[in-house]
Amino acid sequence: MAESFDLVVIGGGNGGYIPAIRASQLGMSVALIEKREGGHLGGTCLNVGCIPTKALLQTAHLLHDARNGEDYGVNVGEVEFDYPQAAKRREQVVNQLRRGVQGLMKKNKITVYNGVGSFVEPKKIKVETEDGEEELEAEHVLISTGSAVSTLPGLEFDGEKVISSDDIVTNDENYPGSVIVLGSGAVGVEFASMYNDFGADVTVVELLDRIVPLEDPEISEALEKEFEDRGIRVLTSTKADPESLEKTDSGIKITVAGAGSGEQEETEGEGGSYGGEDAPTGEADEGETLEAEAILVAVGRRTVTEDLNLDVTNVELDDHGVIQVDEFGRTGEDGVYAAGDVIGGYWLAHAAGHEGTIAVEHMAGENPMPMDQNLVPRVTFCRPEVASFGLSKAQAEEEGYEVKESKFPFRAIGKALIEGEPNGFFKIVADAETDLILGMHAIGPKVTDLITEGVFAKLVEGTPEELGMAIHPHPSLSEVVGESAMAVEGHPIHF
């Protein structure tokens, strides 16, 4: 006999376990199905994505600071890098958070199944576990099966010479002394930055004509300059030929050439972009052969829906495998919702959690605010950091807005000079007619934290003038937000 629940969640990432907790808070009985080996919840983000990556990036940041300590009067002698210890700490962080999520499941009385979930019929789910099969019945189902790394034909992952982001964060022993990074989205530039700080030779290859092509063009230009100043070679408008890949005793060889105006590769997800627009930069020599110990393929991600048996439901997929939903996460099947990477939008852990929360609140009749993609902060943890939300000036003008814009440099902020990170800027885009904030775009120290102030201002329909009226502590990096807000009306104080 099938066990019955108010809600069955398929997938234990941010788009699954967070809404499962919210559903429990709303009085629903909840089952959560996770197929990851070991039953580890947290999805890609916790296990092989955001968390282990940022743990390694923290190591890279400290390594950079240690090597430059004498500028601050701190002489530490010869700096040694112990990668196995960095990997050990990475796993300690991941394991502590895994235990925390498991504890939250128990606290909220959520029944967790470790196995593969699939539809038998719209409100009946089969769970295949190591011990056999179980059937669950539910009034509502939330699909949150996430995404997985993708590659290009000819660049199949082998875990050693052709690697994915998953391979990097599960490697406990070493790192390549030289690496080609194919794709310059968030994943590509984060690992390019990390490997450079570790001491590796890094080349970034991007098909389109600027790196981080989903960001404001000035962000792309500034980040490319920072990378090149650090010794990272950046090749934009450049296409790699997967058929030319040759594995050698020491690594790989691959041919790249100027992409010209040819067709771009189509990819999905936040993982990377072998793709963007604007701001043309340097190209590779025609037919140049690049050599490295490894090539990181960071060209995007694909949705994970193949195990769900959706044919027995009215859930619809588009041509890219993205589940079609309305603003509350409802699919074409009554009672079946979806959230996270499987529904498109921004393929980010925090977006997934928010989408899933909206879905379960809607199930419970709570009348939640629909998902607004313009309120999703996009954060990239390379050095320097990149953060944004909402519309760029060009995007706003394309949508018919009359725009006013400011740009305030970190160089005019005392705390940025104190911290030794004076480069970068904070930009605000506003509607000239209503004064409402349309978007913010930043590159520089701690912008992944600072951007939240702007998201809140937009959420409450604040204006740049009101944001500038808020008193920002001195000296602090947050002053860049206040100054940038005042600069929209043309009266910044310190620049």
C-alpha positions as CSV (number, residue, x, y, z in Angstrom):
1,M,0.0,0.0,0.0
2,A,1.4,3.4,-1.0
3,E,2.3,5.8,1.7
4,S,0.4,9.1,1.5
5,F,1.7,12.7,1.8
6,D,0.4,16.2,1.2
7,L,3.6,16.9,-0.8
8,V,6.3,14.7,-2.5
9,V,9.4,16.6,-3.6
10,I,11.6,15.0,-6.2
11,G,15.1,16.4,-5.8
12,G,17.0,17.5,-2.7
13,G,18.8,20.6,-3.8
14,N,18.0,24.2,-2.9
15,G,14.9,24.0,-5.0
16,G,13.8,20.9,-3.1
17,Y,14.8,20.8,0.5
18,I,14.1,24.6,1.1
19,P,10.5,24.4,-0.1
20,A,10.1,21.0,1.7
21,I,10.9,22.9,5.0
22,R,8.5,25.7,4.1
23,A,5.8,23.2,3.3
24,S,6.3,21.6,6.7
25,Q,6.1,24.9,8.4
26,L,2.7,25.4,6.6
27,G,1.4,22.2,8.1
28,M,1.9,19.8,5.2
29,S,3.2,16.3,5.5
30,V,6.2,16.1,3.2
31,A,8.4,13.4,1.6
32,L,11.6,14.2,-0.2
33,I,13.3,12.0,-2.7
34,E,17.1,12.3,-3.4
35,K,19.0,10.0,-5.7
36,R,22.5,11.2,-5.0
37,E,24.8,8.5,-3.7
38,G,24.9,8.5,0.0
39,G,21.6,10.3,0.1
40,H,23.4,13.7,0.5
41,L,21.0,16.6,0.2
42,G,21.9,20.1,-1.0
43,G,22.0,19.2,-4.7
44,T,24.7,20.5,-7.0
45,C,25.3,23.6,-5.0
46,L,26.3,22.0,-1.7
47,N,27.9,18.8,-3.1
48,V,29.8,19.8,-6.2
49,G,28.9,23.4,-6.9
50,C,28.7,26.7,-5.0
51,I,30.0,25.5,-1.6
52,P,33.1,23.4,-2.5
53,T,34.0,25.9,-5.2
54,K,33.8,28.9,-2.9
55,A,35.8,27.0,-0.2
56,L,38.6,26.6,-2.8
57,L,38.2,30.2,-3.9
58,Q,38.7,31.3,-0.3
59,T,41.9,29.3,-0.2
60,A,43.0,31.1,-3.4
61,H,42.1,34.5,-1.9
62,L,44.2,33.8,1.2
63,L,47.1,32.5,-0.9
64,H,47.0,35.7,-2.9
65,D,47.0,37.8,0.3
66,A,49.8,35.8,1.8
67,R,52.0,36.3,-1.2
68,N,51.4,40.0,-1.1
69,G,51.5,40.5,2.7
70,E,54.7,42.5,2.7
71,D,52.8,45.4,1.1
72,Y,50.9,45.6,4.4
73,G,54.0,45.1,6.5
74,V,53.3,41.4,7.1
75,N,56.3,39.3,6.1
76,V,55.4,35.6,6.1
77,G,58.5,34.3,4.3
78,E,58.2,31.8,1.5
79,V,54.5,30.9,1.0
80,E,53.8,27.2,0.4
81,F,50.6,25.9,-1.0
82,D,49.2,22.6,0.2
83,Y,46.5,21.5,-2.1
84,P,45.5,18.3,-0.3
85,Q,44.9,20.3,2.8
86,A,42.8,22.8,0.9
87,A,40.8,19.9,-0.5
88,K,40.4,18.5,3.0
89,R,39.1,21.8,4.4
90,R,36.7,22.0,1.4
91,E,35.3,18.6,2.4
92,Q,35.0,19.6,6.0
93,V,32.9,22.6,5.0
94,V,30.7,20.5,2.7
95,N,30.2,17.7,5.3
96,Q,29.3,20.2,8.1
97,L,26.6,21.7,5.9
98,R,25.4,18.2,4.8
99,R,24.8,17.3,8.4
100,G,23.0,20.6,8.9
101,V,20.6,19.9,6.1
102,Q,19.9,16.4,7.4
103,G,19.2,17.9,10.8
104,L,16.7,20.3,9.3
105,M,14.9,17.4,7.7
106,K,14.5,15.7,11.1
107,K,13.5,18.9,12.9
108,N,10.8,19.5,10.3
109,K,9.6,15.9,10.3
110,I,10.3,15.5,6.5
111,T,10.5,11.8,5.4
112,V,13.6,11.4,3.2
113,Y,14.0,8.6,0.6
114,N,17.4,7.9,-1.0
115,G,16.5,6.7,-4.5
116,V,15.3,7.6,-8.0
117,G,11.8,9.1,-8.1
118,S,9.5,8.8,-11.1
119,F,5.8,9.2,-12.0
120,V,3.6,6.1,-12.1
121,E,0.7,8.5,-12.6
122,P,0.3,12.2,-11.9
123,K,-0.1,11.9,-8.2
124,K,1.6,8.6,-7.6
125,I,5.4,8.4,-7.4
126,K,7.6,5.3,-7.5
127,V,10.9,5.4,-5.5
128,E,13.6,2.9,-6.6
129,T,16.0,2.4,-3.8
130,E,18.8,-0.1,-3.1
131,D,16.4,-2.2,-1.1
132,G,13.6,-2.3,-3.8
133,E,10.7,-0.1,-4.8
134,E,8.2,1.9,-2.8
135,E,5.1,3.9,-4.0
136,L,4.1,7.2,-2.6
137,E,0.8,9.1,-3.1
138,A,0.6,12.9,-2.9
139,E,-1.9,15.7,-3.3
140,H,0.9,17.8,-4.7
141,V,4.3,17.0,-6.3
142,L,7.2,19.4,-6.7
143,I,9.8,18.5,-9.3
144,S,13.3,19.9,-8.5
145,T,15.7,17.6,-10.1
146,G,18.2,20.3,-11.1
147,S,20.8,20.2,-13.8
148,A,24.1,18.5,-14.7
149,V,27.3,19.7,-16.4
150,S,27.2,19.4,-20.2
151,T,29.9,19.3,-22.8
152,L,30.5,19.4,-26.6
153,P,30.8,16.4,-28.9
154,G,34.5,15.4,-28.9
155,L,35.1,16.9,-25.5
156,E,33.8,14.0,-23.4
157,F,34.9,14.2,-19.7
158,D,37.6,11.8,-18.5
159,G,38.2,13.4,-15.1
160,E,41.9,14.0,-15.7
161,K,42.7,15.8,-19.0
162,V,39.2,16.8,-20.0
163,I,37.5,18.0,-16.8
164,S,34.3,19.5,-15.6
165,S,33.6,21.6,-12.5
166,D,32.4,18.4,-10.8
167,D,35.9,16.9,-11.3
168,I,37.7,19.9,-9.8
169,V,35.7,19.9,-6.5
170,T,36.1,16.1,-6.0
171,N,39.8,16.0,-6.7
172,D,41.7,15.7,-3.4
173,E,45.3,15.2,-4.6
174,N,46.5,17.8,-7.1
175,Y,45.6,20.5,-9.7
176,P,46.9,21.1,-13.2
177,G,49.9,23.3,-13.7
178,S,48.3,24.7,-16.8
179,V,44.7,24.8,-17.9
180,I,42.6,25.9,-20.8
181,V,39.1,27.1,-19.7
182,L,36.5,26.7,-22.4
183,G,33.7,29.2,-21.7
184,S,33.7,32.4,-19.6
185,G,30.5,32.4,-17.7
186,A,30.4,32.3,-13.9
187,V,31.9,28.8,-13.7
188,G,34.7,29.5,-16.2
189,V,35.9,32.7,-14.7
190,E,35.7,31.5,-11.1
191,F,38.0,28.5,-11.9
192,A,40.3,30.6,-14.1
193,S,40.8,33.0,-11.2
194,M,41.3,30.2,-8.7
195,Y,43.8,28.3,-10.9
196,N,45.7,31.5,-11.5
197,D,46.0,32.2,-7.8
198,F,47.2,28.6,-7.3
199,G,50.0,29.4,-9.7
200,A,48.8,27.6,-12.9
201,D,49.1,29.0,-16.4
202,V,45.5,29.8,-17.5
203,T,44.0,30.6,-20.9
204,V,40.3,31.4,-21.2
205,V,38.6,30.7,-24.6
206,E,35.3,32.4,-25.3
207,L,33.3,32.0,-28.5
208,L,31.6,35.4,-28.2
209,D,33.3,38.8,-28.2
210,R,33.5,39.4,-24.4
211,I,33.9,37.4,-21.3
212,V,31.0,37.0,-18.7
213,P,28.8,37.9,-21.7
214,L,25.6,38.0,-19.7
215,E,26.9,40.9,-17.6
216,D,27.0,44.6,-18.5
217,P,29.6,45.2,-21.2
218,E,31.7,47.5,-19.0
219,I,31.9,44.7,-16.4
220,S,33.2,42.3,-19.2
221,E,35.8,44.9,-20.2
222,A,37.0,45.6,-16.6
223,L,37.2,41.9,-15.7
224,E,39.2,41.1,-18.9
225,K,41.7,43.8,-18.0
226,E,42.0,42.5,-14.5
227,F,42.6,39.0,-15.7
228,E,45.2,40.0,-18.2
229,D,47.0,42.1,-15.6
230,R,47.2,39.0,-13.5
231,G,48.7,37.0,-16.4
232,I,45.5,35.1,-17.5
233,R,45.4,34.9,-21.3
234,V,41.9,35.8,-22.5
235,L,40.8,34.8,-26.1
236,T,37.4,36.2,-27.1
237,S,35.7,35.7,-30.5
238,T,37.5,32.5,-30.5
239,K,36.3,29.0,-31.2
240,A,37.9,25.7,-30.1
241,D,37.7,22.8,-32.5
242,P,36.7,19.7,-30.5
243,E,37.7,17.4,-33.3
244,S,41.3,18.7,-33.0
245,L,41.6,17.6,-29.4
246,E,44.7,15.5,-28.9
247,K,45.6,13.8,-25.6
248,T,49.3,13.6,-25.0
249,D,51.5,12.2,-22.2
250,S,51.7,15.7,-20.6
251,G,48.1,16.8,-21.2
252,I,46.1,18.0,-24.2
253,K,46.4,20.0,-27.4
254,I,43.5,21.7,-29.1
255,T,43.2,24.1,-32.1
256,V,41.4,27.4,-31.7
257,A,40.7,30.1,-34.3
258,G,38.9,33.4,-34.6
259,A,35.1,32.7,-34.5
260,G,34.3,35.7,-36.8
261,S,30.5,36.1,-37.2
262,G,29.8,32.4,-37.4
263,E,27.0,30.7,-35.5
264,Q,27.4,30.4,-31.7
265,E,27.1,27.3,-29.7
266,E,23.8,27.0,-27.8
267,T,24.1,26.3,-24.2
268,E,21.8,26.5,-21.1
269,G,22.3,27.4,-17.5
270,E,24.5,29.6,-15.4
271,G,27.4,27.2,-15.6
272,G,29.1,28.9,-18.5
273,S,28.7,30.6,-21.7
274,Y,30.5,29.7,-24.7
275,G,28.7,32.7,-25.7
276,G,27.3,37.3,-25.4
277,E,27.6,40.5,-27.3
278,D,29.3,44.0,-27.6
279,A,32.9,45.1,-26.7
280,P,35.1,43.3,-29.2
281,T,38.5,42.2,-27.9
282,G,41.4,40.1,-29.0
283,E,41.1,36.9,-31.0
284,A,43.3,33.8,-31.3
285,D,45.7,33.5,-34.2
286,E,44.1,31.6,-37.1
287,G,44.5,27.9,-36.4
288,E,46.6,28.4,-33.2
289,T,47.3,25.2,-31.2
290,L,47.0,25.6,-27.4
291,E,48.6,23.1,-25.0
292,A,47.9,22.5,-21.4
293,E,47.8,19.8,-18.8
294,A,44.0,19.9,-18.8
295,I,41.0,21.6,-20.4
296,L,38.1,22.6,-18.3
297,V,34.9,22.5,-20.3
298,A,32.6,25.2,-18.8
299,V,30.1,25.6,-21.6
300,G,26.8,25.2,-19.6
301,R,24.5,22.8,-18.0
302,R,21.5,20.6,-19.0
303,T,18.3,19.9,-17.2
304,V,17.9,16.5,-15.4
305,T,14.5,15.1,-16.3
306,E,15.2,11.7,-18.0
307,D,14.3,9.6,-15.0
308,L,11.0,11.2,-14.2
309,N,8.7,9.3,-16.7
310,L,6.9,12.6,-17.5
311,D,5.0,10.9,-20.4
312,V,2.4,9.7,-17.9
313,T,1.7,13.4,-17.0
314,N,0.8,16.6,-18.8
315,V,4.0,18.2,-17.8
316,E,5.5,19.9,-20.9
317,L,9.2,20.4,-21.8
318,D,10.6,22.9,-24.4
319,D,13.2,22.0,-27.0
320,H,16.0,22.4,-24.4
321,G,14.4,20.1,-21.8
322,V,13.1,22.9,-19.6
323,I,9.8,22.3,-17.8
324,Q,7.2,24.8,-18.7
325,V,5.6,26.5,-15.7
326,D,3.6,29.6,-14.8
327,E,4.7,32.4,-12.4
328,F,3.9,30.2,-9.4
329,G,5.7,27.1,-10.7
330,R,2.6,25.2,-11.8
331,T,3.1,22.8,-14.7
332,G,0.5,21.6,-17.2
333,E,-0.5,18.8,-14.8
334,D,-2.9,19.8,-12.0
335,G,-1.1,19.5,-8.6
336,V,2.4,19.1,-10.1
337,Y,4.8,22.1,-9.7
338,A,8.4,22.5,-10.6
339,A,11.3,24.8,-9.4
340,G,15.0,25.4,-9.9
341,D,17.2,24.7,-12.9
342,V,14.6,22.5,-14.5
343,I,12.3,25.5,-15.2
344,G,15.0,27.7,-16.7
345,G,15.4,31.4,-15.7
346,Y,18.6,32.0,-13.7
347,W,20.2,28.6,-12.9
348,L,21.2,29.7,-9.4
349,A,20.8,28.0,-6.1
350,H,19.2,31.0,-4.4
351,A,16.7,31.4,-7.3
352,A,15.8,27.7,-7.0
353,G,15.0,28.0,-3.3
354,H,12.9,31.1,-3.9
355,E,11.0,29.5,-6.8
356,G,10.3,26.4,-4.7
357,T,9.1,28.4,-1.8
358,I,6.7,30.3,-4.0
359,A,5.4,27.0,-5.4
360,V,4.6,25.4,-2.0
361,E,3.1,28.6,-0.6
362,H,0.8,28.7,-3.7
363,M,-0.1,25.0,-3.0
364,A,-1.1,26.0,0.5
365,G,-3.2,28.9,-0.6
366,E,-0.9,31.5,0.8
367,N,-1.1,33.9,-2.2
368,P,2.7,34.5,-2.6
369,M,4.2,37.2,-4.8
370,P,5.0,35.7,-8.2
371,M,8.7,35.1,-9.1
372,D,10.4,38.2,-10.4
373,Q,13.6,37.3,-12.3
374,N,14.7,41.0,-12.1
375,L,15.1,40.5,-8.3
376,V,17.5,37.6,-8.7
377,P,21.1,38.7,-7.8
378,R,23.7,37.2,-10.1
379,V,27.0,36.7,-8.3
380,T,30.4,35.5,-9.5
381,F,33.2,34.9,-7.0
382,C,36.3,35.4,-9.2
383,R,38.9,38.0,-8.2
384,P,37.6,40.7,-8.5
385,E,34.0,39.7,-7.7
386,V,31.1,40.5,-10.1
387,A,27.5,41.0,-9.1
388,S,24.3,42.3,-10.7
389,F,20.6,42.1,-10.9
390,G,17.9,43.5,-13.1
391,L,18.4,45.3,-16.4
392,S,21.5,46.9,-17.9
393,K,21.1,50.3,-19.6
394,A,21.0,48.7,-23.0
395,Q,18.4,46.1,-21.9
396,A,16.2,48.8,-20.3
397,E,16.3,51.0,-23.4
398,E,15.4,48.0,-25.5
399,E,12.3,47.6,-23.3
400,G,11.3,51.2,-23.9
401,Y,12.5,52.9,-20.7
402,E,14.1,56.3,-20.7
403,V,17.2,55.6,-18.6
404,K,19.5,57.4,-16.2
405,E,22.6,55.7,-15.0
406,S,25.4,56.3,-12.6
407,K,28.9,54.7,-12.2
408,F,30.9,55.2,-9.0
409,P,34.5,53.9,-8.7
410,F,35.8,51.9,-5.7
411,R,39.0,54.0,-6.0
412,A,37.1,56.8,-4.3
413,I,36.1,54.7,-1.4
414,G,38.5,54.7,1.6
415,K,37.8,51.2,2.7
416,A,38.6,49.8,-0.8
417,L,42.0,51.5,-0.6
418,I,42.5,50.1,3.0
419,E,41.7,46.6,1.8
420,G,44.1,47.0,-1.2
421,E,41.3,46.5,-3.8
422,P,40.7,49.9,-5.4
423,N,39.7,48.7,-8.8
424,G,36.1,48.3,-10.0
425,F,32.9,50.2,-9.8
426,F,29.2,50.2,-8.8
427,K,26.6,51.1,-11.4
428,I,22.9,51.9,-11.0
429,V,20.3,51.9,-13.8
430,A,17.0,53.8,-13.0
431,D,13.9,54.8,-14.8
432,A,14.1,58.5,-15.7
433,E,10.3,58.9,-15.5
434,T,9.5,57.2,-12.2
435,D,13.0,57.2,-10.6
436,L,12.5,53.5,-9.8
437,I,15.6,51.3,-9.8
438,L,15.8,48.9,-12.8
439,G,19.1,47.2,-12.1
440,M,22.6,47.4,-10.6
441,H,25.9,46.1,-11.9
442,A,29.2,45.9,-10.0
443,I,32.7,44.6,-10.1
444,G,35.1,44.9,-7.2
445,P,35.6,43.9,-3.5
446,K,32.7,42.2,-1.7
447,V,30.2,43.2,-4.4
448,T,28.5,39.7,-4.0
449,D,27.5,41.0,-0.5
450,L,26.9,44.6,-1.4
451,I,24.4,43.9,-4.2
452,T,21.7,42.7,-1.7
453,E,21.1,46.3,-0.6
454,G,20.1,47.1,-4.1
455,V,17.9,44.1,-4.4
456,F,16.0,45.1,-1.3
457,A,15.7,48.7,-2.6
458,K,14.1,47.4,-5.8
459,L,11.8,45.0,-3.9
460,V,10.3,47.9,-1.9
461,E,10.2,50.1,-4.9
462,G,12.9,52.4,-3.6
463,T,14.5,55.2,-5.6
464,P,18.2,56.0,-5.9
465,E,17.5,59.2,-3.9
466,E,16.1,57.2,-1.0
467,L,19.0,54.7,-1.2
468,G,21.4,57.7,-1.1
469,M,19.6,59.0,2.0
470,A,20.4,55.9,3.9
471,I,23.4,56.4,6.2
472,H,26.2,54.1,5.2
473,P,29.0,53.5,7.8
474,H,32.4,55.0,7.2
475,P,34.8,53.6,6.4
476,S,33.0,50.7,4.7
477,L,32.7,49.3,1.2
478,S,28.9,49.9,1.4
479,E,29.6,53.6,0.9
480,V,30.0,52.8,-2.8
481,V,26.3,51.9,-2.9
482,G,25.2,55.2,-1.3
483,E,27.6,57.3,-3.5
484,S,26.5,55.5,-6.7
485,A,22.8,56.2,-5.7
486,M,23.6,59.9,-5.3
487,A,25.5,59.9,-8.5
488,V,22.3,59.0,-10.4
489,E,21.1,62.5,-9.7
490,G,24.5,64.0,-10.4
491,H,25.6,64.8,-6.9
492,P,28.0,62.2,-5.5
493,I,30.2,63.5,-2.7
494,H,33.6,61.9,-3.1
495,F,34.0,61.8,-6.9
